[in-house]
């Protein structure tokens, strides 16, 4: 069983190809247990996302809330919202992602009336339950698409466009009152602060970083920085820094032939023994074993 990982940039933005510029839509069939630690780690994307749980249950951590989504239920997740998925029951799900302008061109009246109000609203997500009639309609459409959609079909792109418009119409029609409300300034402020702090960490992880430094990057107190991390990604600033450094070290071990001691120093670890200990905790193997497993790759590149 392969351990997949969610690849993100320094700001936790997912680095995946969500379709193509000409057809910005994609569906993922995810077996969460195949991901490292049984978790699709914290990430966000510009795309709008609909999720259908297809077996057992999936847990979504979003906006400081933990949602257990059972089989045949789902979620709508708005653009730009940081979230993660995990499972303790071998849960699987289908994720349907598309850009806002896939619904309508950005300069069109339809976009201004039916898309922009959603992505600029305080609506972060919406749980979809088969017990609610309009939500069941969306879930049924997601299920039908997951069962029948094939890129080899002659009218595939047209069918997908119609499918997206239909589920969007149902969502908008039933949430338009909520969507029309004033944006949630507290949530917007939280996201802005998180983006500033995550960017600071990405630019300075090689050096000594304190919680005070991270807080100052967003012009907030250390206690507020701690609260932001706990609410947004259920972690602490220092824990996130450690995990970020380990992730960068892991990448360098696989992609370069730099000495392990150099990689440790270049990713902010002052002690090679501390780096080795934390790396083993995070990845289950030593840095030297990771390097050994990748040695054949370096040999191939040098030929």
Secondary structure in CASP SS format (residue, H / E / C, confidence):
PFRMAT SS
TARGET T0000
AUTHOR 0000-0000-0000
METHOD secondary structure of the structure
MODEL  1
X C 1.00
X C 1.00
X C 1.00
X E 1.00
X C 1.00
X C 1.00
X C 1.00
X E 1.00
X C 1.00
X C 1.00
X C 1.00
X C 1.00
X E 1.00
X E 1.00
X C 1.00
X C 1.00
X C 1.00
X C 1.00
X C 1.00
X E 1.00
X C 1.00
X C 1.00
X E 1.00
X C 1.00
X E 1.00
X E 1.00
X E 1.00
X E 1.00
X E 1.00
X E 1.00
X E 1.00
X H 1.00
X H 1.00
X H 1.00
X E 1.00
X H 1.00
X H 1.00
X H 1.00
X E 1.00
X E 1.00
X E 1.00
X E 1.00
X E 1.00
X E 1.00
X C 1.00
X C 1.00
X C 1.00
X E 1.00
X E 1.00
X E 1.00
X E 1.00
X E 1.00
X E 1.00
X E 1.00
X E 1.00
X C 1.00
X E 1.00
X E 1.00
X E 1.00
X E 1.00
X E 1.00
X E 1.00
X C 1.00
X C 1.00
X E 1.00
X E 1.00
X E 1.00
X E 1.00
X E 1.00
X E 1.00
X C 1.00
X C 1.00
X C 1.00
X E 1.00
X E 1.00
X E 1.00
X E 1.00
X C 1.00
X C 1.00
X C 1.00
X C 1.00
X C 1.00
X E 1.00
X E 1.00
X E 1.00
X E 1.00
X C 1.00
X C 1.00
X C 1.00
X C 1.00
X C 1.00
X E 1.00
X E 1.00
X E 1.00
X E 1.00
X E 1.00
X E 1.00
X E 1.00
X C 1.00
X H 1.00
X H 1.00
X H 1.00
X H 1.00
X C 1.00
X C 1.00
X C 1.00
X C 1.00
X C 1.00
X H 1.00
X H 1.00
X H 1.00
X H 1.00
X H 1.00
X H 1.00
X C 1.00
X H 1.00
X H 1.00
X H 1.00
X H 1.00
X C 1.00
X C 1.00
X C 1.00
X C 1.00
X C 1.00
X E 1.00
X E 1.00
X E 1.00
X E 1.00
X C 1.00
X C 1.00
X C 1.00
X C 1.00
X H 1.00
X H 1.00
X H 1.00
X H 1.00
X H 1.00
X H 1.00
X H 1.00
X H 1.00
X H 1.00
X H 1.00
X H 1.00
X H 1.00
X H 1.00
X H 1.00
X H 1.00
X H 1.00
X C 1.00
X C 1.00
X C 1.00
X C 1.00
X C 1.00
X C 1.00
X C 1.00
X H 1.00
X H 1.00
X H 1.00
X H 1.00
X H 1.00
X H 1.00
X H 1.00
X H 1.00
X H 1.00
X H 1.00
X H 1.00
X H 1.00
X H 1.00
X H 1.00
X H 1.00
X H 1.00
X H 1.00
X H 1.00
X H 1.00
X H 1.00
X H 1.00
X H 1.00
X H 1.00
X H 1.00
X C 1.00
X C 1.00
X C 1.00
X C 1.00
X C 1.00
X H 1.00
X H 1.00
X H 1.00
X H 1.00
X H 1.00
X H 1.00
X H 1.00
X H 1.00
X H 1.00
X H 1.00
X H 1.00
X H 1.00
X H 1.00
X H 1.00
X H 1.00
X H 1.00
X H 1.00
X H 1.00
X H 1.00
X H 1.00
X C 1.00
X C 1.00
X C 1.00
X C 1.00
X C 1.00
X C 1.00
X H 1.00
X H 1.00
X H 1.00
X H 1.00
X H 1.00
X H 1.00
X H 1.00
X C 1.00
X C 1.00
X C 1.00
X C 1.00
X H 1.00
X H 1.00
X H 1.00
X H 1.00
X H 1.00
X H 1.00
X H 1.00
X H 1.00
X H 1.00
X H 1.00
X H 1.00
X H 1.00
X C 1.00
X C 1.00
X C 1.00
X H 1.00
X H 1.00
X H 1.00
X H 1.00
X H 1.00
X H 1.00
X H 1.00
X H 1.00
X H 1.00
X H 1.00
X H 1.00
X H 1.00
X H 1.00
X H 1.00
X H 1.00
X H 1.00
X H 1.00
X H 1.00
X H 1.00
X C 1.00
X C 1.00
X C 1.00
X C 1.00
X H 1.00
X H 1.00
X H 1.00
X H 1.00
X H 1.00
X H 1.00
X H 1.00
X C 1.00
X C 1.00
X C 1.00
X C 1.00
X C 1.00
X H 1.00
X H 1.00
X H 1.00
X H 1.00
X H 1.00
X H 1.00
X H 1.00
X H 1.00
X H 1.00
X H 1.00
X H 1.00
X H 1.00
X C 1.00
X C 1.00
X C 1.00
X H 1.00
X H 1.00
X H 1.00
X H 1.00
X H 1.00
X H 1.00
X H 1.00
X H 1.00
X H 1.00
X H 1.00
X H 1.00
X H 1.00
X H 1.00
X H 1.00
X H 1.00
X H 1.00
X C 1.00
END
